């Protein structure tokens, strides 16, 4: 198995690999089983032949199988696969013998079978994070089949995304075809009556053991699947590809004490991905390099981000003929790159390694409660910082990465605040991202999921006063997304608070882009694509420094939705209108980037001393510009020449 050194976290791979025992001793029964394929087949043949005429042996074998799942699998279960991998070259080829005995890999598959039994005993869910061809589906089916055969009153349920993937004759991908396949290889004395295809106890998506009252049922994964049901265990197969994943996850919670979630990743926003990364479920990893032939010749290399990758002969060959997205989905189990990721992830990772760091300080900030909304405009007009309160707080929503001067950002610089506003109901953050125009550096970030839009305006006004900036403006420029909750935010900021410096919509496609009176940045599909594409370019070529690790990690979750939109993968199951009421760090950062509509500040510098040559020249220019050319128009001479 994979181990990590404490010093540099470089993977240390066990050698030799694969390390297959010639003879395996069952830890529960003490029985010995050959593990080399030819010897295992001979062993199976001899056992079955002796059991045909020896009723005591049959009874002992049945008892041993009931006691030990692994003994049963390695002695009686067969599996089916149609291609092999040449361990010396990494090439795939069509298998000459698709029917092979299920001989478990002691270093990984035995561990998963043991985890299945432990989770069932403890009433715990388990999620399998797998690469392709690791035998995960066959292990799930074999575990449930063992319960069906040997555990009385086991009511079991298997779900997959369509009925054909649950039960379709001739389709070995279908779950119930695997059960039929296992039963076809079992000796008749081990089988319950009439459980082979088209027999009485084997109907569509149903398998009944009349000897012990155990059954396996199947359903397709609809939003009402398993509703009101009660089972001993449930298999959720290919869960990353199901619709209504969140509803199914919630609905099946009370159905069974153990849920087995089996899938490869499909998109970072799937419920499978969220569940896997939630920390709320046991995750068992089946990586490609633990496959006995795909992992042959495996080795460790340093990647561009400073971490380590595990490769093999097979991996090197597949990387040349598969797309990065396919490699991420089928081989590397990478949720982020398995979907249609928007940002260039390598650039994000490089930027994070170069600039990402924890905040220097954290604060809470707000407008004093004694100040009414009608009075905020006067506070802003006077730049009255005394009417705000900012306090150091270890968990405050305002994170600051810059050195403060007298408790504030450098007042010789100019600032932009990009704002993305959520509903303030705990579902997603409202975010304000503060960027220094001169340095291109994100100096601070305010994020909170529980502040409603109308209250956000007071926080934004207080934050703007604290950020300040160089004279004569002494206030940052604001750019917020006007869709959804941003509309109410903008109305209050502009009409009630009379904040003077903010983004206004442009009319594009004319000789000169013209500003309108519409305040705030208006989000549509094309505008969002252009804004985020610019963010991606700036991250790749420089011009913006983002220290927020949280914000950079959120960038990795941005994907192309099936409807053509762009957004966090966590919104993949929401409709386009629902996505607009969420806020996040990425949009706030992107809104702080563009400087083209920010009013330019002309710094006058020190005034020349009175009486000096520079002073006299300045006065002369002022007088010259003060004079205006006037001419009265004589209507009596109009039209005459």
GUKOLMI-622444 format. One record per residue (C-alpha): residue number from 1; x, y, z; residue in three letters. Coordinates in Angstrom, 3 decimals. Layout:
N
NUM|X|Y|Z|ALA
...
//
This chain:
641
1|0.000|0.000|0.000|UNK
2|0.986|3.648|-0.413|UNK
3|2.962|5.255|2.393|UNK
4|4.093|8.881|2.902|UNK
5|7.357|10.131|4.325|UNK
6|6.961|12.757|7.009|UNK
7|9.624|15.087|5.598|UNK
8|8.522|15.854|2.050|UNK
9|5.327|13.804|1.533|UNK
10|6.901|12.049|-1.433|UNK
11|4.977|8.799|-2.067|UNK
12|6.896|5.627|-1.209|UNK
13|5.628|2.684|-3.257|UNK
14|5.861|-0.823|-1.901|UNK
15|8.137|-3.251|-3.711|UNK
16|7.985|-5.773|-5.241|UNK
17|4.740|-5.034|-7.048|UNK
18|2.457|-6.811|-7.584|UNK
19|3.188|-8.996|-4.592|UNK
20|0.866|-12.002|-5.017|UNK
21|0.938|-14.788|-2.449|UNK
22|1.095|-18.270|-3.939|UNK
23|-1.053|-19.600|-1.085|UNK
24|-3.457|-17.445|0.921|UNK
25|-4.673|-18.426|4.365|UNK
26|-8.180|-17.262|5.265|UNK
27|-7.936|-15.360|8.587|UNK
28|-11.449|-16.449|9.633|UNK
29|-11.477|-20.130|8.717|UNK
30|-7.788|-21.033|8.493|UNK
31|-8.407|-22.631|5.088|UNK
32|-5.722|-22.226|2.451|UNK
33|-6.520|-21.111|-1.108|UNK
34|-4.071|-20.961|-4.061|UNK
35|-3.809|-17.453|-5.559|UNK
36|-2.044|-18.167|-8.865|UNK
37|-4.712|-18.439|-11.543|UNK
38|-4.020|-21.921|-12.950|UNK
39|-3.559|-23.376|-9.487|UNK
40|-6.720|-21.625|-8.254|UNK
41|-8.793|-23.077|-11.114|UNK
42|-7.443|-26.543|-10.366|UNK
43|-8.270|-26.049|-6.673|UNK
44|-11.843|-25.015|-7.518|UNK
45|-12.275|-27.995|-9.818|UNK
46|-11.089|-30.445|-7.202|UNK
47|-13.265|-28.905|-4.444|UNK
48|-16.400|-29.022|-6.599|UNK
49|-15.744|-32.569|-7.745|UNK
50|-15.275|-33.842|-4.171|UNK
51|-18.343|-31.958|-2.929|UNK
52|-20.581|-33.637|-5.519|UNK
53|-20.451|-36.897|-3.571|UNK
54|-19.548|-35.696|-0.071|UNK
55|-22.474|-34.135|1.796|UNK
56|-20.341|-33.408|4.875|UNK
57|-17.842|-31.481|2.731|UNK
58|-20.702|-29.526|1.159|UNK
59|-21.987|-28.586|4.597|UNK
60|-18.490|-27.550|5.748|UNK
61|-17.900|-25.490|2.617|UNK
62|-21.279|-23.772|3.030|UNK
63|-20.435|-22.922|6.648|UNK
64|-16.964|-21.647|5.670|UNK
65|-18.441|-19.470|2.934|UNK
66|-21.063|-18.065|5.302|UNK
67|-18.334|-17.209|7.814|UNK
68|-15.827|-15.753|5.348|UNK
69|-16.734|-13.491|2.453|UNK
70|-13.165|-13.625|1.122|UNK
71|-13.026|-17.421|1.178|UNK
72|-16.298|-17.585|-0.761|UNK
73|-15.119|-15.079|-3.392|UNK
74|-11.708|-16.717|-3.931|UNK
75|-13.188|-20.220|-4.102|UNK
76|-16.548|-19.914|-5.871|UNK
77|-17.018|-16.509|-7.563|UNK
78|-16.060|-15.864|-11.184|UNK
79|-15.848|-12.543|-12.985|UNK
80|-15.985|-11.347|-16.576|UNK
81|-13.761|-8.946|-18.485|UNK
82|-12.948|-8.578|-22.174|UNK
83|-9.536|-6.954|-22.264|UNK
84|-6.171|-7.259|-20.558|UNK
85|-3.092|-5.062|-20.145|UNK
86|0.380|-6.268|-21.086|UNK
87|2.416|-5.545|-17.922|UNK
88|5.670|-5.188|-19.888|UNK
89|4.473|-2.652|-22.472|UNK
90|1.274|-1.163|-21.044|UNK
91|-0.646|-2.131|-24.198|UNK
92|-4.258|-3.267|-24.004|UNK
93|-5.437|-6.338|-25.876|UNK
94|-8.602|-8.405|-26.193|UNK
95|-8.731|-11.141|-23.608|UNK
96|-8.683|-14.677|-24.963|UNK
97|-10.405|-15.881|-21.774|UNK
98|-13.027|-13.363|-20.593|UNK
99|-14.315|-15.771|-17.918|UNK
100|-11.831|-15.822|-15.045|UNK
101|-11.949|-16.796|-11.370|UNK
102|-12.313|-13.858|-8.996|UNK
103|-8.968|-13.928|-7.196|UNK
104|-8.792|-10.869|-4.960|UNK
105|-5.761|-8.591|-4.746|UNK
106|-4.634|-8.873|-1.155|UNK
107|-3.079|-5.378|-1.037|UNK
108|-6.267|-3.486|-2.007|UNK
109|-9.377|-5.560|-2.825|UNK
110|-9.217|-7.583|0.407|UNK
111|-9.087|-4.292|2.299|UNK
112|-12.263|-3.054|0.602|UNK
113|-14.152|-6.290|1.320|UNK
114|-13.108|-5.993|4.972|UNK
115|-14.298|-2.371|5.026|UNK
116|-17.670|-3.440|3.629|UNK
117|-18.170|-5.842|6.510|UNK
118|-16.999|-3.314|9.088|UNK
119|-19.305|-0.590|7.726|UNK
120|-22.280|-2.958|7.783|UNK
121|-21.557|-3.898|11.394|UNK
122|-21.132|-0.255|12.425|UNK
123|-24.051|1.106|10.367|UNK
124|-21.716|3.349|8.353|UNK
125|-21.757|4.552|4.732|UNK
126|-18.791|4.075|2.409|UNK
127|-17.879|5.836|-0.860|UNK
128|-15.551|4.232|-3.415|UNK
129|-13.251|6.691|-5.189|UNK
130|-12.117|4.542|-8.088|UNK
131|-10.250|4.389|-11.345|UNK
132|-11.643|2.190|-14.102|UNK
133|-11.038|-1.593|-14.150|UNK
134|-10.308|-1.847|-10.433|UNK
135|-13.114|-4.379|-9.921|UNK
136|-15.203|-2.043|-7.758|UNK
137|-18.574|-2.967|-9.283|UNK
138|-17.858|-6.687|-9.014|UNK
139|-16.810|-6.252|-5.386|UNK
140|-20.002|-4.340|-4.548|UNK
141|-22.158|-6.987|-6.251|UNK
142|-20.238|-9.862|-4.639|UNK
143|-20.618|-8.361|-1.165|UNK
144|-24.392|-7.939|-1.551|UNK
145|-24.687|-11.360|-3.202|UNK
146|-22.943|-12.932|-0.206|UNK
147|-25.476|-11.300|2.140|UNK
148|-28.310|-12.552|-0.056|UNK
149|-26.956|-16.125|0.018|UNK
150|-25.911|-16.468|3.640|UNK
151|-27.565|-13.783|5.832|UNK
152|-31.249|-14.398|6.669|UNK
153|-33.771|-11.594|6.116|UNK
154|-31.369|-9.395|4.190|UNK
155|-33.431|-6.860|2.254|UNK
156|-31.044|-5.233|-0.222|UNK
157|-31.466|-2.491|-2.841|UNK
158|-29.368|-1.556|-5.873|UNK
159|-29.790|1.725|-7.754|UNK
160|-28.307|2.872|-11.044|UNK
161|-29.118|5.775|-13.323|UNK
162|-31.374|3.886|-15.773|UNK
163|-33.345|0.639|-15.683|UNK
164|-31.102|-0.835|-18.385|UNK
165|-28.091|-0.326|-16.115|UNK
166|-29.972|-2.098|-13.323|UNK
167|-31.224|-5.118|-15.264|UNK
168|-30.990|-5.841|-18.979|UNK
169|-30.418|-9.289|-20.399|UNK
170|-27.061|-9.624|-22.128|UNK
171|-25.655|-6.335|-20.816|UNK
172|-22.841|-7.213|-18.434|UNK
173|-22.737|-3.589|-17.275|UNK
174|-26.167|-4.085|-15.707|UNK
175|-26.067|-4.868|-12.001|UNK
176|-28.416|-7.863|-12.043|UNK
177|-26.543|-9.478|-14.930|UNK
178|-23.564|-9.714|-12.604|UNK
179|-25.729|-11.486|-10.031|UNK
180|-26.915|-13.896|-12.734|UNK
181|-23.318|-14.457|-13.810|UNK
182|-22.236|-15.303|-10.255|UNK
183|-25.180|-17.694|-9.814|UNK
184|-24.417|-19.447|-13.100|UNK
185|-20.984|-20.431|-11.770|UNK
186|-22.094|-21.487|-8.297|UNK
187|-22.685|-25.204|-7.577|UNK
188|-26.319|-26.218|-7.499|UNK
189|-26.132|-27.242|-3.833|UNK
190|-25.241|-23.637|-2.899|UNK
191|-28.015|-22.004|-4.931|UNK
192|-31.527|-21.269|-3.662|UNK
193|-34.270|-22.699|-5.920|UNK
194|-35.390|-21.031|-9.157|UNK
195|-32.992|-18.031|-9.100|UNK
196|-31.504|-18.382|-12.582|UNK
197|-32.723|-16.054|-15.388|UNK
198|-36.408|-16.474|-16.327|UNK
199|-37.096|-18.652|-13.298|UNK
200|-39.730|-18.019|-10.648|UNK
201|-37.528|-16.272|-8.092|UNK
202|-35.597|-14.224|-10.658|UNK
203|-37.881|-11.610|-12.166|UNK
204|-37.212|-8.144|-13.551|UNK
205|-35.004|-6.261|-11.056|UNK
206|-35.748|-8.824|-8.352|UNK
207|-33.838|-11.774|-6.901|UNK
208|-35.408|-13.848|-4.091|UNK
209|-33.835|-16.416|-1.768|UNK
210|-36.768|-18.430|-0.384|UNK
211|-34.459|-20.414|1.921|UNK
212|-33.619|-17.415|4.144|UNK
213|-36.162|-14.764|3.068|UNK
214|-33.456|-12.475|1.614|UNK
215|-33.988|-10.492|-1.581|UNK
216|-32.238|-8.022|-3.847|UNK
217|-34.328|-5.397|-5.637|UNK
218|-33.307|-2.810|-8.198|UNK
219|-34.509|0.662|-9.154|UNK
220|-33.414|3.456|-11.447|UNK
221|-32.235|6.607|-9.719|UNK
222|-35.176|8.983|-9.827|UNK
223|-35.777|11.725|-7.274|UNK
224|-38.266|9.443|-5.465|UNK
225|-36.098|6.302|-5.568|UNK
226|-36.214|4.221|-2.353|UNK
227|-38.694|6.666|-0.836|UNK
228|-40.272|5.103|2.261|UNK
229|-38.255|1.886|1.833|UNK
230|-36.301|0.051|4.551|UNK
231|-33.256|-2.022|3.649|UNK
232|-30.186|-3.601|5.221|UNK
233|-27.861|-2.047|2.641|UNK
234|-28.134|0.058|-0.525|UNK
235|-25.811|0.298|-3.514|UNK
236|-25.796|3.673|-5.310|UNK
237|-23.984|2.822|-8.534|UNK
238|-22.398|5.439|-10.866|UNK
239|-23.752|8.070|-8.503|UNK
240|-21.823|10.954|-10.103|UNK
241|-24.006|10.686|-13.223|UNK
242|-27.458|10.590|-11.626|UNK
243|-29.926|13.460|-11.704|UNK
244|-31.364|14.771|-8.449|UNK
245|-28.323|13.486|-6.569|UNK
246|-28.879|15.755|-3.572|UNK
247|-32.482|14.584|-3.174|UNK
248|-31.429|10.945|-3.452|UNK
249|-28.678|11.375|-0.908|UNK
250|-31.171|12.877|1.519|UNK
251|-33.969|10.398|0.782|UNK
252|-31.823|7.275|1.220|UNK
253|-30.371|8.375|4.558|UNK
254|-33.178|6.737|6.531|UNK
255|-33.642|3.774|4.198|UNK
256|-30.608|1.713|5.243|UNK
257|-27.853|1.857|7.883|UNK
258|-25.241|1.277|5.164|UNK
259|-25.004|2.915|1.761|UNK
260|-22.312|1.956|-0.759|UNK
261|-21.598|4.826|-3.158|UNK
262|-19.697|3.605|-6.222|UNK
263|-18.641|5.862|-9.087|UNK
264|-15.944|7.506|-11.116|UNK
265|-16.126|11.332|-11.176|UNK
266|-18.036|13.054|-13.963|UNK
267|-18.104|16.730|-12.968|UNK
268|-16.894|18.636|-9.919|UNK
269|-20.437|19.764|-9.180|UNK
270|-22.020|16.346|-8.892|UNK
271|-23.484|15.275|-5.572|UNK
272|-20.968|12.414|-5.636|UNK
273|-18.117|14.922|-5.684|UNK
274|-19.651|17.024|-2.913|UNK
275|-20.260|13.943|-0.786|UNK
276|-16.752|12.617|-1.360|UNK
277|-15.162|15.883|-0.279|UNK
278|-17.559|16.631|2.567|UNK
279|-15.756|14.680|5.278|UNK
280|-19.140|13.119|6.145|UNK
281|-18.549|9.682|4.640|UNK
282|-15.780|7.082|4.726|UNK
283|-13.879|7.184|1.411|UNK
284|-12.015|4.162|0.049|UNK
285|-9.618|4.924|-2.801|UNK
286|-8.965|2.471|-5.657|UNK
287|-6.154|4.169|-7.673|UNK
288|-4.916|2.850|-11.017|UNK
289|-1.400|2.205|-9.704|UNK
290|-2.712|-0.525|-7.370|UNK
291|-3.893|-2.519|-10.411|UNK
292|-1.517|-5.497|-10.826|UNK
293|-0.834|-4.861|-14.525|UNK
294|-1.688|-1.164|-14.972|UNK
295|0.546|-0.365|-12.030|UNK
296|3.441|-2.540|-13.167|UNK
297|6.644|-0.477|-13.378|UNK
298|5.077|2.381|-11.415|UNK
299|7.275|5.302|-10.437|UNK
300|7.121|8.737|-8.773|UNK
301|7.884|12.075|-10.497|UNK
302|7.801|15.708|-9.396|UNK
303|5.094|17.798|-11.074|UNK
304|5.045|21.475|-12.054|UNK
305|3.224|22.492|-8.878|UNK
306|5.936|21.055|-6.665|UNK
307|3.957|17.959|-5.692|UNK
308|4.380|14.360|-6.806|UNK
309|2.631|12.163|-9.376|UNK
310|2.573|8.390|-9.619|UNK
311|2.899|7.026|-13.144|UNK
312|3.457|3.671|-14.829|UNK
313|4.138|2.195|-18.269|UNK
314|0.416|1.855|-18.862|UNK
315|-0.244|5.425|-17.670|UNK
316|2.433|6.888|-19.977|UNK
317|0.850|5.119|-22.940|UNK
318|-2.718|6.158|-22.088|UNK
319|-1.751|9.797|-21.556|UNK
320|-0.675|10.036|-25.194|UNK
321|-3.988|8.868|-26.610|UNK
322|-6.549|10.190|-24.092|UNK
323|-7.679|13.765|-23.522|UNK
324|-6.744|15.416|-20.204|UNK
325|-10.420|15.414|-19.254|UNK
326|-10.741|11.687|-19.929|UNK
327|-7.553|10.946|-17.976|UNK
328|-8.903|12.979|-15.061|UNK
329|-12.240|11.149|-15.093|UNK
330|-11.283|7.550|-15.847|UNK
331|-7.762|7.292|-14.425|UNK
332|-6.822|10.038|-11.971|UNK
333|-10.184|10.341|-10.153|UNK
334|-9.839|14.130|-10.409|UNK
335|-13.250|15.736|-9.856|UNK
336|-12.090|19.185|-10.910|UNK
337|-10.623|18.327|-14.307|UNK
338|-13.179|15.598|-15.013|UNK
339|-15.723|18.313|-15.828|UNK
340|-15.519|21.117|-18.372|UNK
341|-13.359|23.308|-16.141|UNK
342|-13.286|26.995|-17.109|UNK
343|-10.012|28.290|-15.664|UNK
344|-6.579|26.896|-16.505|UNK
345|-5.965|24.821|-13.403|UNK
346|-2.178|24.684|-13.801|UNK
347|-2.075|28.499|-13.721|UNK
348|-4.274|28.591|-10.636|UNK
349|-2.037|26.084|-8.843|UNK
350|1.132|27.974|-9.787|UNK
351|-0.387|31.246|-8.613|UNK
352|-1.443|29.658|-5.336|UNK
353|2.031|28.232|-4.713|UNK
354|3.646|31.609|-5.459|UNK
355|1.267|34.043|-3.766|UNK
356|-1.300|32.158|-1.696|UNK
357|-0.931|32.690|2.040|UNK
358|-3.023|33.172|5.185|UNK
359|-4.214|36.696|5.950|UNK
360|-1.992|38.877|8.152|UNK
361|-4.957|40.078|10.195|UNK
362|-8.710|39.616|10.413|UNK
363|-11.313|42.202|11.372|UNK
364|-15.015|42.790|11.737|UNK
365|-16.299|46.085|10.356|UNK
366|-19.648|47.839|10.347|UNK
367|-21.349|51.209|10.262|UNK
368|-22.287|52.411|13.747|UNK
369|-25.859|51.504|14.639|UNK
370|-26.571|55.070|15.724|UNK
371|-26.226|56.175|12.093|UNK
372|-29.524|55.898|10.220|UNK
373|-29.621|54.952|6.555|UNK
374|-30.619|58.511|5.663|UNK
375|-27.509|59.831|7.452|UNK
376|-25.039|57.501|5.710|UNK
377|-24.854|59.824|2.695|UNK
378|-23.571|62.640|4.925|UNK
379|-21.047|60.300|6.527|UNK
380|-19.767|59.341|3.069|UNK
381|-19.709|62.933|1.884|UNK
382|-17.611|64.006|4.895|UNK
383|-15.444|60.837|4.687|UNK
384|-16.228|60.472|8.395|UNK
385|-14.348|57.342|9.425|UNK
386|-15.325|57.893|13.074|UNK
387|-18.847|56.727|12.283|UNK
388|-17.554|53.216|11.513|UNK
389|-16.233|50.521|13.821|UNK
390|-13.446|48.108|12.900|UNK
391|-12.210|45.557|15.422|UNK
392|-9.606|42.821|15.278|UNK
393|-11.267|39.417|15.344|UNK
394|-9.674|35.977|14.821|UNK
395|-12.744|34.862|12.855|UNK
396|-13.748|38.214|11.387|UNK
397|-15.105|38.310|7.826|UNK
398|-12.495|40.883|6.696|UNK
399|-9.131|39.313|5.840|UNK
400|-6.206|41.655|5.185|UNK
401|-2.947|40.718|3.422|UNK
402|-1.275|44.142|3.169|UNK
403|0.706|46.088|5.768|UNK
404|-1.594|48.659|7.314|UNK
405|-0.416|52.195|7.931|UNK
406|-2.016|53.757|11.008|UNK
407|-4.639|51.036|10.889|UNK
408|-5.634|51.560|7.225|UNK
409|-4.418|50.587|3.746|UNK
410|-1.802|52.871|2.154|UNK
411|-3.629|56.162|1.487|UNK
412|-1.280|57.106|-1.359|UNK
413|-2.805|54.347|-3.495|UNK
414|-6.083|53.919|-5.415|UNK
415|-8.463|51.035|-4.781|UNK
416|-11.285|49.140|-6.472|UNK
417|-13.776|46.969|-4.610|UNK
418|-15.418|44.155|-6.583|UNK
419|-18.645|42.976|-4.959|UNK
420|-20.716|39.820|-5.463|UNK
421|-23.816|39.549|-3.327|UNK
422|-25.664|36.449|-2.127|UNK
423|-29.047|36.203|-0.453|UNK
424|-27.482|36.252|3.012|UNK
425|-29.225|33.057|4.094|UNK
426|-26.131|30.940|4.695|UNK
427|-26.090|29.211|1.286|UNK
428|-23.239|31.199|-0.257|UNK
429|-20.960|34.066|0.667|UNK
430|-21.452|37.702|-0.146|UNK
431|-17.954|38.892|-1.002|UNK
432|-16.093|42.198|-1.365|UNK
433|-12.633|41.984|-2.916|UNK
434|-10.292|44.996|-2.545|UNK
435|-7.589|45.526|-5.178|UNK
436|-4.864|48.167|-5.332|UNK
437|-4.860|49.749|-8.798|UNK
438|-1.177|50.699|-8.770|UNK
439|0.211|47.311|-7.658|UNK
440|-2.480|44.997|-9.050|UNK
441|-2.545|43.247|-5.672|UNK
442|-5.591|42.015|-3.816|UNK
443|-5.028|43.569|-0.403|UNK
444|-8.146|42.412|1.448|UNK
445|-11.323|40.370|1.218|UNK
446|-14.598|40.517|3.117|UNK
447|-16.799|37.399|2.987|UNK
448|-19.885|36.437|4.962|UNK
449|-22.818|34.161|4.101|UNK
450|-25.296|35.522|6.636|UNK
451|-25.547|39.245|5.856|UNK
452|-28.645|40.173|3.781|UNK
453|-28.260|42.592|0.834|UNK
454|-29.831|45.583|2.613|UNK
455|-27.367|45.176|5.511|UNK
456|-24.498|44.610|3.063|UNK
457|-24.851|48.225|1.936|UNK
458|-23.940|49.516|5.411|UNK
459|-20.995|47.139|5.621|UNK
460|-19.859|48.167|2.130|UNK
461|-20.098|51.872|3.023|UNK
462|-18.066|51.296|6.197|UNK
463|-15.499|49.238|4.303|UNK
464|-15.178|51.870|1.578|UNK
465|-14.565|54.602|4.179|UNK
466|-11.902|52.465|5.880|UNK
467|-10.164|51.536|2.605|UNK
468|-10.126|55.173|1.475|UNK
469|-7.426|56.074|-1.049|UNK
470|-5.425|58.938|-2.455|UNK
471|-6.747|62.477|-2.769|UNK
472|-8.874|64.104|-4.024|UNK
473|-11.338|61.215|-4.087|UNK
474|-10.331|59.438|-0.862|UNK
475|-12.789|56.627|-1.631|UNK
476|-12.496|53.387|-3.601|UNK
477|-14.350|52.723|-6.837|UNK
478|-17.144|50.128|-6.464|UNK
479|-18.177|47.542|-9.032|UNK
480|-20.923|45.088|-8.079|UNK
481|-22.958|42.507|-9.922|UNK
482|-26.392|44.025|-10.351|UNK
483|-28.295|40.787|-11.010|UNK
484|-30.340|39.134|-8.276|UNK
485|-29.679|40.591|-4.804|UNK
486|-27.288|43.142|-6.331|UNK
487|-30.201|45.204|-7.635|UNK
488|-31.377|46.149|-4.132|UNK
489|-27.781|46.718|-3.029|UNK
490|-27.146|49.103|-5.908|UNK
491|-30.383|51.015|-5.406|UNK
492|-29.506|51.782|-1.795|UNK
493|-25.834|52.596|-2.481|UNK
494|-26.614|54.996|-5.329|UNK
495|-29.970|56.552|-4.443|UNK
496|-30.015|56.480|-0.643|UNK
497|-26.335|56.583|0.319|UNK
498|-25.380|58.648|-2.778|UNK
499|-22.040|56.878|-3.054|UNK
500|-20.196|58.861|-5.741|UNK
501|-17.802|56.414|-7.444|UNK
502|-19.282|53.292|-9.010|UNK
503|-19.489|51.328|-12.217|UNK
504|-22.087|52.250|-14.811|UNK
505|-23.122|50.165|-17.756|UNK
506|-21.523|50.849|-21.140|UNK
507|-23.270|50.847|-24.515|UNK
508|-20.925|48.817|-26.706|UNK
509|-20.660|48.575|-30.480|UNK
510|-20.555|52.321|-31.166|UNK
511|-17.609|54.467|-32.232|UNK
512|-17.032|55.464|-28.627|UNK
513|-18.240|53.289|-25.738|UNK
514|-20.790|55.380|-23.891|UNK
515|-21.688|55.152|-20.217|UNK
516|-25.349|54.911|-19.331|UNK
517|-27.111|55.831|-16.109|UNK
518|-27.589|52.147|-15.252|UNK
519|-25.483|51.404|-12.204|UNK
520|-23.717|48.125|-11.441|UNK
521|-22.252|45.425|-13.658|UNK
522|-24.985|43.581|-15.549|UNK
523|-24.393|39.845|-15.826|UNK
524|-25.295|38.046|-19.015|UNK
525|-23.701|34.967|-20.571|UNK
526|-21.361|36.855|-22.917|UNK
527|-20.386|39.495|-20.369|UNK
528|-19.555|36.851|-17.784|UNK
529|-17.518|34.848|-20.280|UNK
530|-15.490|37.925|-21.247|UNK
531|-14.954|38.976|-17.626|UNK
532|-13.782|35.546|-16.459|UNK
533|-11.662|35.025|-19.588|UNK
534|-9.846|38.256|-18.751|UNK
535|-9.320|36.967|-15.213|UNK
536|-7.834|33.740|-16.622|UNK
537|-5.483|35.734|-18.881|UNK
538|-4.325|38.007|-16.093|UNK
539|-3.595|35.056|-13.866|UNK
540|-1.520|33.497|-16.658|UNK
541|0.370|36.604|-17.796|UNK
542|0.511|38.740|-14.666|UNK
543|-1.256|41.940|-13.746|UNK
544|-3.097|40.575|-10.741|UNK
545|-1.833|39.082|-7.474|UNK
546|-4.327|37.120|-5.408|UNK
547|-3.221|35.958|-1.959|UNK
548|-6.552|34.367|-0.984|UNK
549|-6.183|30.587|-0.971|UNK
550|-9.939|30.229|-0.555|UNK
551|-10.590|32.384|-3.623|UNK
552|-8.052|30.494|-5.748|UNK
553|-9.538|27.167|-4.703|UNK
554|-12.984|28.422|-5.716|UNK
555|-11.597|29.168|-9.181|UNK
556|-10.861|25.468|-9.631|UNK
557|-14.546|24.659|-9.209|UNK
558|-15.724|26.894|-12.094|UNK
559|-17.101|24.847|-14.988|UNK
560|-19.100|25.193|-18.187|UNK
561|-22.697|24.161|-17.515|UNK
562|-24.643|22.118|-20.048|UNK
563|-26.881|25.131|-20.806|UNK
564|-23.839|27.219|-21.829|UNK
565|-23.482|29.122|-18.559|UNK
566|-20.402|29.345|-16.337|UNK
567|-20.223|29.077|-12.583|UNK
568|-19.215|27.077|-9.526|UNK
569|-19.691|23.353|-9.909|UNK
570|-21.750|23.336|-6.711|UNK
571|-24.546|25.022|-8.722|UNK
572|-24.651|22.328|-11.409|UNK
573|-28.041|21.026|-10.235|UNK
574|-29.576|24.518|-9.972|UNK
575|-31.390|26.342|-12.744|UNK
576|-29.812|29.457|-14.351|UNK
577|-32.045|31.856|-12.401|UNK
578|-31.179|30.237|-9.089|UNK
579|-27.455|30.573|-9.841|UNK
580|-27.795|34.365|-9.995|UNK
581|-28.766|34.698|-6.341|UNK
582|-25.481|33.238|-5.102|UNK
583|-22.319|35.180|-4.356|UNK
584|-18.750|33.957|-4.446|UNK
585|-15.122|35.100|-4.273|UNK
586|-14.315|34.464|-7.946|UNK
587|-16.833|36.975|-9.266|UNK
588|-15.848|39.573|-6.672|UNK
589|-12.188|39.173|-7.664|UNK
590|-12.985|39.377|-11.376|UNK
591|-15.081|42.527|-10.874|UNK
592|-12.116|44.232|-9.202|UNK
593|-9.786|43.662|-12.161|UNK
594|-10.942|46.036|-14.899|UNK
595|-9.634|49.598|-14.529|UNK
596|-10.876|51.135|-17.783|UNK
597|-13.964|52.820|-16.330|UNK
598|-12.353|53.862|-13.064|UNK
599|-12.156|57.683|-12.830|UNK
600|-8.559|58.789|-13.151|UNK
601|-7.134|60.798|-10.275|UNK
602|-4.841|63.703|-11.195|UNK
603|-2.350|64.185|-8.414|UNK
604|-1.520|67.928|-8.223|UNK
605|1.440|67.626|-5.910|UNK
606|2.685|70.491|-3.710|UNK
607|1.652|74.076|-4.583|UNK
608|4.563|76.378|-5.733|UNK
609|5.570|79.152|-3.285|UNK
610|3.802|82.483|-3.817|UNK
611|5.862|84.920|-5.878|UNK
612|8.027|82.252|-7.461|UNK
613|8.401|81.841|-11.209|UNK
614|6.319|78.612|-11.090|UNK
615|3.598|80.449|-9.129|UNK
616|3.468|83.347|-11.642|UNK
617|3.355|80.897|-14.571|UNK
618|0.517|78.964|-12.890|UNK
619|-1.486|82.189|-12.389|UNK
620|-0.960|83.190|-16.013|UNK
621|-2.287|79.827|-17.240|UNK
622|-5.295|80.076|-14.934|UNK
623|-6.134|83.573|-16.253|UNK
624|-5.727|82.418|-19.807|UNK
625|-8.112|79.480|-19.353|UNK
626|-10.576|81.686|-17.455|UNK
627|-11.059|83.971|-20.476|UNK
628|-13.780|82.851|-22.818|UNK
629|-14.359|84.012|-26.360|UNK
630|-17.768|85.642|-26.681|UNK
631|-19.504|86.975|-29.785|UNK
632|-23.032|88.283|-30.060|UNK
633|-25.043|87.209|-33.032|UNK
634|-26.656|89.977|-35.101|UNK
635|-30.012|88.605|-36.280|UNK
636|-30.511|91.644|-38.538|UNK
637|-27.667|90.408|-40.681|UNK
638|-28.828|86.828|-40.736|UNK
639|-29.014|85.511|-44.274|UNK
640|-27.194|88.518|-45.739|UNK
641|-23.853|88.266|-47.431|UNK
//
